[in-house]
Amino acid sequence: MSRRLKLIFVGIAFLSLPVFVSAVSLGEKVDFFVDPTYDFSQREEISATLQKIESGIYFYIDDEWLKTLDYQEKQRVEQALASLGTEFYYKIYPTLTSNYGSEWKPGIDKDNRITILIHQMKEGAGGYFKSGDEYPRLQVPNSNQREMVYFNADYITDSLAKSFLAHEFTHLITFNQKDKIQGIEEEVWLNEARAEYAPTLVGYDSEYEGSNLERRVKQFLEEPSNSITEWQNTPSDYGVLNLFTQYLVEQYGVKILADSLQSKEVGISSLNSALEKNGFKEDFSQIFTDWTVAIFVNDCSLAPLDS
């Protein structure tokens, strides 16, 4: 092998190696790739500063948004981050990992903490997860090469923030359990179903007023005949999926969601396998029909629903 070819080979091998994050410190600035379809200004890249380090989390805040805050607003954000960090460490993380399994840990960045990037997003978006961040840039050029989720800055001091964190963290878990361990990609609607149930599982929907569940019920009632499996990422998609998942777990237990996540199958097939594994005779089709009947019993004015 020529020296030139050896150098090329070594270079490719080096780029393929796992990423190791150096020691971080408060105040450090990092450039992040963001999703322009979510970003308020449709940016593809932003600069953010590490504002807080909590047990299990690095909180980075978009520099442009941070400049718009006065002293009191910054103090409220600081308090909100501390509260979120506590919720994550003592409630969200242990509850979700004990039911669904772990995220990729220490993951691509060889760091046990996850990263939360806070930036201003379009109205209505609570946050998002990019699976591309779990791959090296040699494979995904706009990867941030971290276990991370993204938060809408407009909601960081909102009471729903902890529900949004539970939702987005579930996507990190799903990536590890399906993509990394099983080598398959979950269907979007079922990926979202588990994430939608996460706030309920952690206990954040126990008080209905002001909860994420209340929000989803309102969205469901606006368009109750929306399909569950034909995902368009609309508010009504989340509404109908949340209510169906609530019914599924209430009738058959959260283990159905957990076992379908551990399955080598995806979508409806994985749910059917989980139901059979747990001794139930019903399949997804029957459960969906039963749920539709339950909806009609509660409100006969509803139009027929689509699976």
C-alpha positions as a Markdown table, in Angstrom:
| # | Residue | x | y | z |
|---|---|---|---|---|
| 1 | Met | 0.0 | 0.0 | 0.0 |
| 2 | Ser | 1.4 | 3.4 | -1.0 |
| 3 | Arg | 2.1 | 6.1 | 1.7 |
| 4 | Arg | -0.7 | 8.3 | 0.2 |
| 5 | Leu | -3.3 | 5.5 | 0.4 |
| 6 | Lys | -2.2 | 4.7 | 4.0 |
| 7 | Leu | -2.7 | 8.4 | 4.9 |
| 8 | Ile | -6.2 | 8.4 | 3.4 |
| 9 | Phe | -7.1 | 5.2 | 5.2 |
| 10 | Val | -5.8 | 6.5 | 8.5 |
| 11 | Gly | -7.7 | 9.8 | 8.0 |
| 12 | Ile | -11.0 | 8.0 | 7.3 |
| 13 | Ala | -10.5 | 5.6 | 10.2 |
| 14 | Phe | -9.9 | 8.6 | 12.5 |
| 15 | Leu | -13.0 | 10.4 | 11.3 |
| 16 | Ser | -15.0 | 7.2 | 12.0 |
| 17 | Leu | -13.9 | 7.0 | 15.6 |
| 18 | Pro | -16.3 | 7.9 | 18.4 |
| 19 | Val | -16.3 | 11.5 | 19.4 |
| 20 | Phe | -14.8 | 12.4 | 22.8 |
| 21 | Val | -16.0 | 15.6 | 24.4 |
| 22 | Ser | -13.3 | 17.5 | 26.3 |
| 23 | Ala | -14.0 | 18.9 | 29.8 |
| 24 | Val | -16.6 | 21.6 | 29.7 |
| 25 | Ser | -17.1 | 24.7 | 31.8 |
| 26 | Leu | -19.8 | 27.2 | 32.4 |
| 27 | Gly | -19.7 | 30.1 | 29.9 |
| 28 | Glu | -18.2 | 28.1 | 27.1 |
| 29 | Lys | -19.6 | 28.9 | 23.6 |
| 30 | Val | -20.4 | 26.3 | 21.1 |
| 31 | Asp | -21.8 | 26.4 | 17.6 |
| 32 | Phe | -24.7 | 24.1 | 17.1 |
| 33 | Phe | -26.6 | 22.9 | 14.0 |
| 34 | Val | -30.4 | 23.4 | 14.5 |
| 35 | Asp | -33.5 | 22.4 | 12.5 |
| 36 | Pro | -34.5 | 25.4 | 10.4 |
| 37 | Thr | -38.1 | 24.0 | 10.1 |
| 38 | Tyr | -38.4 | 24.5 | 13.9 |
| 39 | Asp | -36.2 | 27.6 | 14.4 |
| 40 | Phe | -38.0 | 30.9 | 14.7 |
| 41 | Ser | -35.8 | 32.5 | 12.1 |
| 42 | Gln | -35.2 | 29.4 | 10.1 |
| 43 | Arg | -31.5 | 29.3 | 11.0 |
| 44 | Glu | -29.4 | 26.2 | 10.3 |
| 45 | Glu | -26.7 | 27.0 | 12.8 |
| 46 | Ile | -26.6 | 29.1 | 16.0 |
| 47 | Ser | -24.1 | 30.0 | 18.7 |
| 48 | Ala | -25.0 | 29.1 | 22.3 |
| 49 | Thr | -23.5 | 29.4 | 25.7 |
| 50 | Leu | -23.4 | 26.8 | 28.5 |
| 51 | Gln | -25.5 | 28.4 | 31.2 |
| 52 | Lys | -25.9 | 25.6 | 33.7 |
| 53 | Ile | -24.6 | 22.1 | 34.5 |
| 54 | Glu | -26.9 | 19.9 | 36.4 |
| 55 | Ser | -26.8 | 16.2 | 37.3 |
| 56 | Gly | -27.3 | 14.5 | 34.0 |
| 57 | Ile | -27.7 | 17.7 | 31.9 |
| 58 | Tyr | -25.8 | 20.5 | 30.1 |
| 59 | Phe | -28.1 | 23.5 | 29.5 |
| 60 | Tyr | -27.0 | 25.6 | 26.5 |
| 61 | Ile | -28.9 | 28.8 | 25.6 |
| 62 | Asp | -29.0 | 30.5 | 22.2 |
| 63 | Asp | -26.8 | 33.7 | 22.4 |
| 64 | Glu | -29.2 | 35.8 | 20.3 |
| 65 | Trp | -32.2 | 35.0 | 22.5 |
| 66 | Leu | -30.2 | 35.4 | 25.7 |
| 67 | Lys | -29.3 | 39.0 | 24.6 |
| 68 | Thr | -33.0 | 39.9 | 24.6 |
| 69 | Leu | -33.5 | 39.1 | 28.3 |
| 70 | Asp | -33.2 | 41.6 | 31.1 |
| 71 | Tyr | -31.7 | 40.7 | 34.5 |
| 72 | Gln | -34.9 | 39.5 | 36.1 |
| 73 | Glu | -35.8 | 37.4 | 33.1 |
| 74 | Lys | -32.4 | 35.8 | 33.2 |
| 75 | Gln | -32.9 | 35.0 | 36.9 |
| 76 | Arg | -36.2 | 33.3 | 36.1 |
| 77 | Val | -34.6 | 31.2 | 33.4 |
| 78 | Glu | -31.8 | 30.3 | 35.8 |
| 79 | Gln | -34.3 | 29.1 | 38.4 |
| 80 | Ala | -36.2 | 27.2 | 35.7 |
| 81 | Leu | -33.1 | 25.4 | 34.6 |
| 82 | Ala | -32.3 | 24.3 | 38.2 |
| 83 | Ser | -35.9 | 23.1 | 38.6 |
| 84 | Leu | -35.7 | 21.1 | 35.3 |
| 85 | Gly | -32.4 | 19.6 | 36.3 |
| 86 | Thr | -33.9 | 18.4 | 39.6 |
| 87 | Glu | -37.0 | 17.0 | 37.9 |
| 88 | Phe | -34.9 | 15.2 | 35.4 |
| 89 | Tyr | -32.5 | 13.6 | 37.9 |
| 90 | Tyr | -35.1 | 12.6 | 40.5 |
| 91 | Lys | -38.2 | 11.8 | 38.5 |
| 92 | Ile | -37.9 | 11.8 | 34.7 |
| 93 | Tyr | -34.7 | 9.8 | 34.3 |
| 94 | Pro | -35.4 | 7.0 | 36.8 |
| 95 | Thr | -39.0 | 6.7 | 35.8 |
| 96 | Leu | -38.5 | 6.5 | 32.1 |
| 97 | Thr | -35.4 | 4.4 | 32.1 |
| 98 | Ser | -36.9 | 1.9 | 34.5 |
| 99 | Asn | -39.9 | 1.5 | 32.1 |
| 100 | Tyr | -38.5 | 2.0 | 28.6 |
| 101 | Gly | -34.8 | 1.3 | 29.0 |
| 102 | Ser | -31.7 | 3.6 | 28.8 |
| 103 | Glu | -30.6 | 6.1 | 26.3 |
| 104 | Trp | -27.2 | 5.5 | 24.6 |
| 105 | Lys | -24.9 | 6.0 | 27.5 |
| 106 | Pro | -22.2 | 7.4 | 27.5 |
| 107 | Gly | -23.0 | 7.6 | 23.8 |
| 108 | Ile | -21.3 | 9.2 | 20.8 |
| 109 | Asp | -19.8 | 12.0 | 22.9 |
| 110 | Lys | -18.6 | 9.6 | 25.7 |
| 111 | Asp | -20.4 | 11.8 | 28.2 |
| 112 | Asn | -23.0 | 10.6 | 30.7 |
| 113 | Arg | -24.8 | 13.9 | 30.6 |
| 114 | Ile | -27.3 | 14.9 | 27.8 |
| 115 | Thr | -27.3 | 18.3 | 26.2 |
| 116 | Ile | -30.4 | 20.5 | 26.1 |
| 117 | Leu | -30.1 | 23.4 | 23.6 |
| 118 | Ile | -32.6 | 26.2 | 24.2 |
| 119 | His | -33.5 | 28.4 | 21.3 |
| 120 | Gln | -36.5 | 30.3 | 20.1 |
| 121 | Met | -38.8 | 28.2 | 17.9 |
| 122 | Lys | -41.9 | 28.6 | 15.9 |
| 123 | Glu | -45.2 | 29.1 | 17.8 |
| 124 | Gly | -46.6 | 25.8 | 19.2 |
| 125 | Ala | -43.4 | 23.8 | 19.1 |
| 126 | Gly | -42.3 | 22.6 | 22.5 |
| 127 | Gly | -39.0 | 21.0 | 21.3 |
| 128 | Tyr | -37.6 | 18.3 | 19.1 |
| 129 | Phe | -35.0 | 15.6 | 18.7 |
| 130 | Lys | -32.6 | 15.0 | 15.8 |
| 131 | Ser | -31.4 | 11.4 | 15.4 |
| 132 | Gly | -28.6 | 12.7 | 13.2 |
| 133 | Asp | -26.9 | 14.0 | 16.3 |
| 134 | Glu | -26.2 | 10.4 | 17.2 |
| 135 | Tyr | -23.9 | 9.9 | 14.3 |
| 136 | Pro | -20.4 | 11.3 | 13.5 |
| 137 | Arg | -20.2 | 14.1 | 11.0 |
| 138 | Leu | -18.5 | 11.8 | 8.5 |
| 139 | Gln | -22.0 | 10.2 | 8.1 |
| 140 | Val | -24.2 | 13.2 | 9.0 |
| 141 | Pro | -22.6 | 16.5 | 8.2 |
| 142 | Asn | -24.9 | 18.5 | 10.4 |
| 143 | Ser | -24.6 | 16.2 | 13.4 |
| 144 | Asn | -23.9 | 17.9 | 16.8 |
| 145 | Gln | -22.4 | 14.6 | 17.9 |
| 146 | Arg | -24.1 | 14.5 | 21.2 |
| 147 | Glu | -27.0 | 12.9 | 23.0 |
| 148 | Met | -29.2 | 16.0 | 23.0 |
| 149 | Val | -32.7 | 17.5 | 22.6 |
| 150 | Tyr | -33.9 | 20.9 | 21.7 |
| 151 | Phe | -36.2 | 23.2 | 23.7 |
| 152 | Asn | -38.3 | 26.1 | 22.7 |
| 153 | Ala | -37.1 | 29.1 | 24.7 |
| 154 | Asp | -40.6 | 30.5 | 24.9 |
| 155 | Tyr | -41.6 | 27.5 | 27.2 |
| 156 | Ile | -38.5 | 27.2 | 29.4 |
| 157 | Thr | -40.2 | 28.9 | 32.4 |
| 158 | Asp | -43.6 | 27.4 | 31.6 |
| 159 | Ser | -45.1 | 24.7 | 33.9 |
| 160 | Leu | -45.2 | 22.4 | 30.8 |
| 161 | Ala | -41.4 | 22.4 | 30.4 |
| 162 | Lys | -41.0 | 19.2 | 32.5 |
| 163 | Ser | -43.5 | 17.4 | 30.4 |
| 164 | Phe | -41.7 | 18.5 | 27.2 |
| 165 | Leu | -38.5 | 17.3 | 28.7 |
| 166 | Ala | -40.0 | 13.9 | 29.5 |
| 167 | His | -41.3 | 13.7 | 25.9 |
| 168 | Glu | -38.1 | 14.6 | 24.2 |
| 169 | Phe | -35.9 | 12.4 | 26.4 |
| 170 | Thr | -38.1 | 9.4 | 25.4 |
| 171 | His | -36.9 | 9.9 | 21.9 |
| 172 | Leu | -33.3 | 9.6 | 23.0 |
| 173 | Ile | -34.3 | 6.3 | 24.7 |
| 174 | Thr | -36.1 | 5.1 | 21.6 |
| 175 | Phe | -33.1 | 5.8 | 19.4 |
| 176 | Asn | -30.9 | 3.6 | 21.6 |
| 177 | Gln | -33.4 | 0.8 | 22.1 |
| 178 | Lys | -34.4 | 0.6 | 18.4 |
| 179 | Asp | -31.7 | 2.1 | 16.2 |
| 180 | Lys | -28.6 | 1.2 | 18.2 |
| 181 | Ile | -29.6 | -2.1 | 19.8 |
| 182 | Gln | -32.0 | -3.6 | 17.3 |
| 183 | Gly | -30.7 | -1.9 | 14.2 |
| 184 | Ile | -34.1 | -0.8 | 13.1 |
| 185 | Glu | -36.0 | 2.5 | 13.0 |
| 186 | Glu | -39.3 | 2.9 | 14.8 |
| 187 | Glu | -42.3 | 4.1 | 12.9 |
| 188 | Val | -42.9 | 7.8 | 13.7 |
| 189 | Trp | -46.4 | 7.5 | 15.2 |
| 190 | Leu | -45.4 | 4.8 | 17.7 |
| 191 | Asn | -42.2 | 6.7 | 18.6 |
| 192 | Glu | -44.4 | 9.7 | 19.3 |
| 193 | Ala | -46.9 | 7.5 | 21.2 |
| 194 | Arg | -44.4 | 6.5 | 23.8 |
| 195 | Ala | -43.1 | 10.0 | 24.1 |
| 196 | Glu | -46.6 | 11.4 | 24.4 |
| 197 | Tyr | -47.3 | 9.0 | 27.3 |
| 198 | Ala | -44.1 | 9.9 | 29.1 |
| 199 | Pro | -45.5 | 12.9 | 31.0 |
| 200 | Thr | -48.3 | 10.7 | 32.3 |
| 201 | Leu | -46.0 | 8.0 | 33.2 |
| 202 | Val | -43.8 | 10.4 | 35.3 |
| 203 | Gly | -46.9 | 11.8 | 37.0 |
| 204 | Tyr | -47.2 | 15.2 | 35.4 |
| 205 | Asp | -50.7 | 14.7 | 34.1 |
| 206 | Ser | -52.2 | 13.7 | 37.5 |
| 207 | Glu | -53.4 | 17.2 | 37.9 |
| 208 | Tyr | -55.5 | 17.7 | 34.7 |
| 209 | Glu | -55.8 | 21.5 | 34.7 |
| 210 | Gly | -52.8 | 23.0 | 32.9 |
| 211 | Ser | -51.4 | 19.6 | 32.1 |
| 212 | Asn | -50.1 | 18.3 | 28.8 |
| 213 | Leu | -53.0 | 15.9 | 28.7 |
| 214 | Glu | -55.5 | 18.8 | 28.9 |
| 215 | Arg | -53.7 | 20.4 | 26.0 |
| 216 | Arg | -53.9 | 17.2 | 23.9 |
| 217 | Val | -57.5 | 16.7 | 24.7 |
| 218 | Lys | -58.3 | 20.1 | 23.3 |
| 219 | Gln | -56.3 | 19.4 | 20.2 |
| 220 | Phe | -58.1 | 16.1 | 19.8 |
| 221 | Leu | -61.5 | 17.7 | 20.0 |
| 222 | Glu | -60.6 | 20.1 | 17.3 |
| 223 | Glu | -60.1 | 17.3 | 14.8 |
| 224 | Pro | -61.1 | 13.9 | 16.4 |
| 225 | Ser | -61.3 | 11.9 | 13.2 |
| 226 | Asn | -57.6 | 12.3 | 12.4 |
| 227 | Ser | -55.5 | 9.2 | 11.7 |
| 228 | Ile | -53.2 | 7.7 | 14.3 |
| 229 | Thr | -50.7 | 6.0 | 12.0 |
| 230 | Glu | -50.5 | 8.5 | 9.1 |
| 231 | Trp | -48.2 | 11.0 | 10.8 |
| 232 | Gln | -48.2 | 14.6 | 9.6 |
| 233 | Asn | -46.7 | 16.2 | 12.7 |
| 234 | Thr | -49.8 | 18.4 | 13.3 |
| 235 | Pro | -51.3 | 19.3 | 16.7 |
| 236 | Ser | -54.3 | 17.1 | 15.9 |
| 237 | Asp | -51.9 | 14.1 | 15.3 |
| 238 | Tyr | -50.6 | 14.5 | 18.8 |
| 239 | Gly | -54.1 | 14.9 | 20.2 |
| 240 | Val | -55.6 | 11.8 | 18.8 |
| 241 | Leu | -52.4 | 9.7 | 19.4 |
| 242 | Asn | -52.2 | 10.8 | 23.1 |
| 243 | Leu | -55.7 | 9.8 | 23.8 |
| 244 | Phe | -55.4 | 6.5 | 22.1 |
| 245 | Thr | -52.2 | 5.7 | 24.0 |
| 246 | Gln | -53.9 | 6.7 | 27.3 |
| 247 | Tyr | -56.6 | 4.1 | 26.5 |
| 248 | Leu | -54.1 | 1.5 | 25.4 |
| 249 | Val | -52.1 | 1.7 | 28.7 |
| 250 | Glu | -55.2 | 2.0 | 30.9 |
| 251 | Gln | -56.6 | -1.2 | 29.4 |
| 252 | Tyr | -53.4 | -3.2 | 28.9 |
| 253 | Gly | -50.6 | -1.7 | 30.9 |
| 254 | Val | -47.5 | 0.3 | 30.2 |
| 255 | Lys | -45.6 | -2.9 | 29.6 |
| 256 | Ile | -47.2 | -3.1 | 26.2 |
| 257 | Leu | -45.3 | 0.1 | 25.2 |
| 258 | Ala | -42.1 | -1.1 | 26.9 |
| 259 | Asp | -42.1 | -4.5 | 25.3 |
| 260 | Ser | -42.9 | -3.2 | 21.9 |
| 261 | Leu | -39.9 | -0.9 | 22.3 |
| 262 | Gln | -37.7 | -3.9 | 23.1 |
| 263 | Ser | -39.1 | -5.8 | 20.1 |
| 264 | Lys | -37.2 | -6.5 | 16.9 |
| 265 | Glu | -40.4 | -5.4 | 15.1 |
| 266 | Val | -41.8 | -1.9 | 14.7 |
| 267 | Gly | -45.2 | -0.2 | 14.5 |
| 268 | Ile | -48.4 | -2.2 | 14.7 |
| 269 | Ser | -46.5 | -5.5 | 14.5 |
| 270 | Ser | -44.4 | -4.7 | 17.6 |
| 271 | Leu | -47.6 | -3.8 | 19.5 |
| 272 | Asn | -49.3 | -7.1 | 18.5 |
| 273 | Ser | -46.2 | -9.0 | 19.6 |
| 274 | Ala | -46.2 | -7.2 | 22.9 |
| 275 | Leu | -49.9 | -7.9 | 23.5 |
| 276 | Glu | -49.4 | -11.6 | 22.7 |
| 277 | Lys | -46.3 | -11.8 | 24.9 |
| 278 | Asn | -48.3 | -10.4 | 27.8 |
| 279 | Gly | -51.2 | -12.9 | 27.4 |
| 280 | Phe | -53.8 | -10.7 | 25.6 |
| 281 | Lys | -55.9 | -12.1 | 22.8 |
| 282 | Glu | -56.7 | -8.6 | 21.4 |
| 283 | Asp | -54.6 | -7.1 | 18.6 |
| 284 | Phe | -54.1 | -3.5 | 17.6 |
| 285 | Ser | -57.1 | -3.6 | 15.2 |
| 286 | Gln | -59.5 | -4.8 | 17.9 |
| 287 | Ile | -58.1 | -2.3 | 20.5 |
| 288 | Phe | -58.5 | 0.5 | 18.0 |
| 289 | Thr | -62.1 | -0.5 | 17.4 |
| 290 | Asp | -62.8 | -0.7 | 21.1 |
| 291 | Trp | -61.3 | 2.8 | 21.6 |
| 292 | Thr | -63.4 | 4.2 | 18.8 |
| 293 | Val | -66.5 | 2.8 | 20.4 |
| 294 | Ala | -65.5 | 4.3 | 23.8 |
| 295 | Ile | -65.1 | 7.7 | 22.1 |
| 296 | Phe | -68.5 | 7.4 | 20.5 |
| 297 | Val | -70.1 | 6.4 | 23.8 |
| 298 | Asn | -68.7 | 9.6 | 25.3 |
| 299 | Asp | -69.6 | 11.8 | 22.4 |
| 300 | Cys | -71.9 | 10.4 | 19.7 |
| 301 | Ser | -71.4 | 13.5 | 17.6 |
| 302 | Leu | -67.8 | 12.5 | 16.7 |
| 303 | Ala | -67.1 | 11.4 | 13.1 |
| 304 | Pro | -65.6 | 8.0 | 12.5 |
| 305 | Leu | -61.9 | 7.7 | 13.3 |
| 306 | Asp | -59.2 | 6.3 | 11.1 |
| 307 | Ser | -56.3 | 4.1 | 12.2 |
